[in-house]
C-alpha cells in the first residue's frame, strides 16, 4: 500500500487498499442504514461535505 504521504485523494486511498488486498482472498462488507459522515472535500481541507449511505458495500478480491 502507498505511504500516507502519497495519498492525494479518496480514489488514491481506495486504489491503495485494493492493491493491498488483491490476491489475498480478502472480503470486507459494510452494511449502512442512514449513515452520514462528514468527509473533507479535498485532502487536507477543512471544508466538509456530508455523505449519506444506505445499503451494503462489499469489497472482495
N, CA, C and O of each residue as an XYZ file, in Angstrom:
244
protein
N       0.842     -1.174      0.000
C       0.000      0.000      0.000
C       0.887      1.237      0.000
O       2.002      1.213      0.522
N       0.390      2.303     -0.583
C       1.173      3.529     -0.650
C       1.399      4.111      0.739
O       0.629      3.853      1.665
N       2.461      4.898      0.876
C       2.669      5.629      2.120
C       1.608      6.700      2.247
O       1.101      7.190      1.238
N       1.261      7.074      3.473
C       0.239      8.093      3.702
C       0.546      9.380      2.950
O      -0.364     10.041      2.450
N       1.820      9.737      2.869
C       2.185     10.982      2.209
C       1.897     10.954      0.712
O       1.796     12.014      0.095
N       1.762      9.758      0.101
C       1.500      9.639     -1.325
C       0.011      9.716     -1.657
O      -0.345      9.872     -2.825
N      -0.858      9.611     -0.668
C      -2.300      9.621     -0.897
C      -2.765     11.068     -1.047
O      -2.645     11.875     -0.125
N      -3.297     11.373     -2.224
C      -3.721     12.735     -2.522
C      -5.240     12.874     -2.670
O      -5.758     13.990     -2.715
N      -5.954     11.747     -2.746
C      -7.400     11.813     -2.960
C      -8.051     10.526     -2.451
O      -7.365      9.549     -2.153
N      -9.384     10.538     -2.355
C     -10.119      9.334     -1.951
C      -9.888      8.189     -2.930
O      -9.731      7.049     -2.495
N      -9.862      8.451     -4.244
C      -9.551      7.340     -5.165
C      -8.166      6.747     -4.911
O      -7.997      5.532     -5.018
N      -7.165      7.578     -4.575
C      -5.836      7.057     -4.247
C      -5.908      6.105     -3.058
O      -5.265      5.055     -3.053
N      -6.694      6.480     -2.052
C      -6.855      5.637     -0.870
C      -7.507      4.304     -1.245
O      -7.056      3.247     -0.806
N      -8.562      4.353     -2.052
C      -9.259      3.132     -2.471
C      -8.340      2.227     -3.291
O      -8.339      1.011     -3.102
N      -7.569      2.807     -4.191
C      -6.641      2.031     -5.013
C      -5.587      1.354     -4.133
O      -5.267      0.183     -4.335
N      -5.054      2.087     -3.164
C      -4.061      1.516     -2.256
C      -4.626      0.362     -1.456
O      -3.955     -0.654     -1.274
N      -5.850      0.503     -0.975
C      -6.498     -0.572     -0.222
C      -6.718     -1.786     -1.110
O      -6.423     -2.910     -0.706
N      -7.232     -1.571     -2.308
C      -7.469     -2.678     -3.231
C      -6.165     -3.399     -3.566
O      -6.113     -4.629     -3.575
N      -5.114     -2.626     -3.841
C      -3.815     -3.233     -4.150
C      -3.304     -4.093     -2.987
O      -2.730     -5.160     -3.206
N      -3.514     -3.626     -1.758
C      -3.040     -4.367     -0.588
C      -3.816     -5.672     -0.398
O      -3.269     -6.638      0.135
N      -5.078     -5.715     -0.823
C      -5.918     -6.895     -0.618
C      -5.901     -7.872     -1.787
O      -6.231     -9.045     -1.612
N      -5.524     -7.412     -2.967
C      -5.562     -8.251     -4.162
C      -4.719     -9.510     -3.977
O      -3.574     -9.454     -3.530
N      -5.318    -10.643     -4.332
C      -4.605    -11.915     -4.267
C      -4.628    -12.556     -2.889
O      -4.049    -13.627     -2.708
N      -5.272    -11.942     -1.925
C      -5.306    -12.491     -0.568
C      -6.675    -13.059     -0.202
O      -6.920    -13.414      0.951
N      -7.562    -13.141     -1.192
C      -8.925    -13.651     -0.997
C      -9.631    -12.921      0.154
O     -10.362    -13.525      0.939
N      -9.394    -11.624      0.229
C      -9.987    -10.819      1.295
C     -11.393    -10.367      0.917
O     -11.709    -10.190     -0.259
N     -12.215    -10.186      1.918
C     -13.559     -9.655      1.713
C     -13.902     -8.751      2.883
O     -13.762     -9.130      4.045
N     -14.352     -7.552      2.556
C     -14.778     -6.591      3.567
C     -16.209     -6.208      3.211
O     -16.483     -5.825      2.073
N     -17.119     -6.306      4.170
C     -18.513     -5.941      3.940
C     -18.948     -4.904      4.959
O     -18.760     -5.079      6.163
N     -19.526     -3.831      4.466
C     -20.077     -2.775      5.316
C     -21.565     -2.692      5.024
O     -21.967     -2.694      3.861
N     -22.390     -2.619      6.067
C     -23.833     -2.509      5.925
C     -24.270     -1.194      6.564
O     -24.071     -0.990      7.762
N     -24.868     -0.296      5.765
C     -25.222      1.038      6.235
C     -26.728      1.252      6.246
O     -27.434      0.796      5.346
N     -27.218      1.948      7.267
C     -28.624      2.322      7.352
C     -28.686      3.783      7.771
O     -28.579      4.107      8.954
N     -28.862      4.666      6.785
C     -28.948      6.105      7.019
C     -27.724      6.622      7.783
O     -27.851      7.395      8.733
N     -26.558      6.187      7.357
C     -25.289      6.556      7.962
C     -24.770      7.815      7.267
O     -24.610      7.829      6.046
N     -24.509      8.861      8.035
C     -23.990     10.114      7.478
C     -22.615     10.391      8.061
O     -22.397     10.280      9.267
N     -21.695     10.752      7.181
C     -20.334     11.052      7.614
C     -19.858     12.328      6.909
O     -20.118     12.534      5.724
N     -19.163     13.169      7.660
C     -18.570     14.372      7.091
C     -17.210     14.044      6.511
O     -16.333     13.555      7.222
N     -17.025     14.309      5.224
C     -15.800     13.963      4.527
C     -15.144     15.238      3.992
O     -15.821     16.069      3.388
N     -13.851     15.399      4.205
C     -13.183     16.579      3.649
C     -13.350     16.627      2.125
O     -13.272     15.597      1.454
N     -13.578     17.823      1.587
C     -13.753     17.955      0.144
C     -12.467     17.676     -0.610
O     -12.508     17.325     -1.789
N     -11.335     17.823      0.041
C     -10.034     17.519     -0.560
C      -9.088     17.111      0.563
O      -9.330     17.425      1.729
N      -8.025     16.421      0.217
C      -7.037     16.018      1.217
C      -6.481     17.267      1.893
O      -5.999     18.183      1.227
N      -6.554     17.292      3.221
C      -6.035     18.423      3.983
C      -6.986     19.593      4.093
O      -6.648     20.592      4.727
N      -8.160     19.507      3.501
C      -9.129     20.604      3.513
C      -9.935     20.603      4.808
O     -10.235     19.546      5.363
N     -10.283     21.799      5.283
C     -11.181     21.930      6.426
C     -12.641     21.971      5.978
O     -13.547     21.866      6.805
N     -12.872     22.124      4.667
C     -14.228     22.174      4.133
C     -14.788     20.751      4.045
O     -14.155     19.861      3.477
N     -15.978     20.548      4.611
C     -16.585     19.217      4.731
C     -17.818     19.107      3.839
O     -18.576     20.062      3.676
N     -17.995     17.932      3.275
C     -19.231     17.592      2.579
C     -19.800     16.346      3.260
O     -19.041     15.478      3.690
N     -21.113     16.252      3.362
C     -21.752     15.111      4.026
C     -22.139     14.045      3.025
O     -22.764     14.329      2.004
N     -21.760     12.815      3.328
C     -22.164     11.651      2.546
C     -23.162     10.870      3.386
O     -22.914     10.626      4.567
N     -24.295     10.470      2.795
C     -25.273      9.606      3.460
C     -25.291      8.284      2.714
O     -25.402      8.246      1.489
N     -25.180      7.193      3.477
C     -25.098      5.873      2.871
C     -26.190      4.959      3.400
O     -26.453      4.910      4.602
N     -26.822      4.238      2.485
C     -27.811      3.214      2.800
C     -27.468      2.003      1.958
O     -27.152      2.139      0.776
N     -27.524      0.824      2.546
C     -27.266     -0.394      1.786
C     -25.951     -1.025      2.156
O     -25.390     -0.754      3.218
N     -25.462     -1.872      1.268
C     -24.297     -2.684      1.556
C     -23.179     -2.360      0.582
O     -23.407     -2.210     -0.619
N     -21.981     -2.256      1.107
C     -20.782     -2.094      0.315
C     -19.912     -3.316      0.562
O     -19.527     -3.587      1.699
N     -19.601     -4.052     -0.494
C     -18.815     -5.265     -0.357
C     -17.578     -5.149     -1.237
O     -17.683     -4.900     -2.438
N     -16.418     -5.327     -0.642
C     -15.152     -5.283     -1.354
C     -14.529     -6.665     -1.236
O     -14.292     -7.158     -0.134
N     -14.268     -7.284     -2.375
C     -13.629     -8.604     -2.328
C     -12.602     -8.712     -3.426
O     -12.713     -8.065     -4.467
N     -11.598     -9.537     -3.185
C     -10.550     -9.754     -4.195
C     -10.337    -11.237     -4.382
O      -9.498    -11.644     -5.187
